[in-house]
Amino acid sequence: MADYSWSSLAGGYLLTERQRPKWFEAEMGLAACQCGDTAAGRRKLVRRLHERAIAEGMERCGIPATDAEVDARLSGLERGWYWGSREFAEKVVRLGEKIIQVRKKRGYRYSGEKRSHDLAEAERMILEVGKIEGLSEKDWRGLSGADPRKVALAHLLWSRTTVTQGWICEALGMSSAANVSQQIRRWKKEPQTKKLSAKLRGYLSK
C-alpha cells in the first residue's frame, strides 16, 4: 500500500508534518487507528491496514461470487489479485511484466513509488539501528552532529535509499542538509568504524 504515490498513505500519512501538503488532515485519520503522528505511529498504521486487508473476506470487499467463466486462482489479497476472465488475467500479467521492466530502468529510482518505498525503508533502518544502540528517536536528536553512530546512519540512509539530505537532517536532528552532506563526505573519505560497536559494524556491512 505504501508503494503507490497516488494513495493517501504515500501522499500524506507516511510523510512527516512538514512534508505533507498543507491541506492534508492526518491527525484524525491517525487517531482513528490509534496511531500517533510519529515514525513509529506511521509504521503502526501501515501494519494495521495490512492486517485488516488480510482479515477481511472477499464479500466484505465488494467482490461478487465467481462463476465458471472466472479464474479465481489469484484471489488472495496478500499476493495480489484480479477478478475477471482468463483472457483478462493474461492481459494483466503482460502489463505487469512491462511495469517490472520499466522499474528496472534508471528512472525508477526517482519515481514516486520508489521514493515512498524508500521513506518506509529509511524509517525502518533508523528503528533497527536505534535498537542496536539503545537509542530512541528522541535520543538521536540529542547526539552531536559529528557522533560516529549518527554519521554512519546518515551515510547508510543516503547510500541505500532515495531520501533527501534534508529528510535525514530532520530525522536525525542534524543542523542542516549541508551539514549532513559534509559529514557524509568525511565518512566516505575516512570511515570511523572503529568507534562503532561490533553489532553496529555488523549491521552496516550487510
Secondary structure, DSSP 8 states (H G I E B T S, - for coil): -TT-TTSHIIIIITS-TTTS-TT---HHHHHHTT--SSHHHHHHHHHHHHHHHHHS-GGGGT-----TT---TT--TTT----S-HHHHHHHHHHHHHHHHHHHSGGGGGSHHHHHHHHHHHHHHHHHHHHHHT--HHHHHHS-TT-HHHHHHHHHHHHHS---HHHHHHHHT-S-HHHHHHHHHHHHHS--GGGS-HHHHHHHT-
